[in-house]
Amino acid sequence: MNQKQSIYIKMYKFDIIDMRLMAKKRYQGEINDKERSKQKLINAVGIVLKSEGYTGLTATNIAKVAGLSRRLITIYFDSVDDLVETYVRNKDYWSAASGNADKIIVENKGRDTRKVIDYLLQNQLEYFYNNPEMQKIILWEISKKTKVMYEVCNDRERLGSKVFELVDRELEGKNIDVRAVSALLVAGIYYMVLHAKSTDTLFCEIDINQPEGMKRIKNAISLILEKIYDN
């Protein structure tokens, strides 16, 4: 093989490598573009939900806010419902809290379920109060029966079941209905936050829009759980 042939072969090899690198960059770019577009659509759901409520969650509105084509919704998520469900699952407190609950249960070795429930409720109050989108989701949940919210509610119940199984073991033989107490506390958290956000008025002479009012409600949650466990 002469020197000229050797140079041609090397140049050919470099050309192949360059083509492969270009193809790889182009492929990765497509993936990144897809993920960016998906995230834009998911974020757009929150913006529409916050500004127009659940009735505004149409393909047209979501695509317009995202600055993307409506077709991408069906390409990436199959349907508007699937896109909204993805958003709701990312935002819903109880779905997102499952990992934290597992960690707390492990740390407590399932022995002090009062601490687990107290932690979950305290954080739910904070999360719900500070998330306008989540407030809209709960309003949607109690205003209209949909497949999306049905699935999310079932996820929430599955998380609760994990905790209540441990409660049953810890409080076996005691006549304490932790499920009913937890239900009232969760419902109270939802209502107090929605009431405070929508009317900006007192509730039982308490204003949870003020730090002192929020502290009183948190203390009440802990006190109620403490009393029923000591019963």
Order of alpha helices (4+ residues) and beta strands (2+ residues): alpha-alpha-alpha-alpha-alpha-alpha-alpha-alpha-alpha-alpha-alpha
